[in-house]
Amino acid sequence: MSDEEPVCAKPQIEEDCKPHCTKYKQEYDACVERVREKGDGHCTGQYFDFWHCVDHCAKDKIFAKIK
């Protein structure tokens, strides 16, 4: 057995999936800009849409790494 700490693959897999979710990221960024300009509102829906896309992309890759 190795004495090294195991490395969690999830952060890298999520980073690799983000380019697949550019539509949702653009919608979130546009919302953030609108909120900054207006000074009112939130982008919770767009934020969760983006991360739902990332999670959907990453799920099979993450579970494939589980031993």
N, C-alpha and C positions, 0 to 999 in steps of 0.2 A: 504494500500500500504506500501511496505517496503522502508525504507530510504537507504538501501544498494545499492551500485552500482551493476549493472548486470555484471556477469562474462562472458566473451567471451569464448565460447566452442571451437572455431576454432583451437587455438594452441594445445590443448590437443588432439583433433581429428586428427590433422595432425601428431602429435607424435605417436599416436596409429596406423596410417596408414603406417608409415615409414618401419616397418618390412615386409610389403607386397611388398615393392619395392626394395628388396635387390639386385636384378640383376642390376638395374639401378644405385644404390649406389655404387656397386662394380666397374661398368664401369666408373663412375665418379672418384672414388678414384684412379683407375688405370691410368686414364688420368692425374690427378693431379700429380701423381708420375712421369709419363713420362715427363710432362712439367717441373717439378723441375729438373729432370736429364738433359734434353736437354737445359733448359733455354730459350725455345722459344715455342710459341703456346698458345692455350687456350682450355678450356673445356666447353665452353658455351653450345654446343649441348648436352653434357652428363648431364650438370647441369639442363637444361630445360627438358630433358627426365625424370630425377628423379622427379622433381617437378610436371610434368604432371601426372606421376603415382600417386604421393601423392594426388594431387588434384582430380584425377579420383576416388580414393578410398574414399576421404573425402566428396565429394560433396553431396551425398544423406544424409549423417549423419548430415552435417551442415544445410542443408535446412530443415531437420526434426525438428531442434531446433528452427527455426524461428517461431515466433508467429504472 
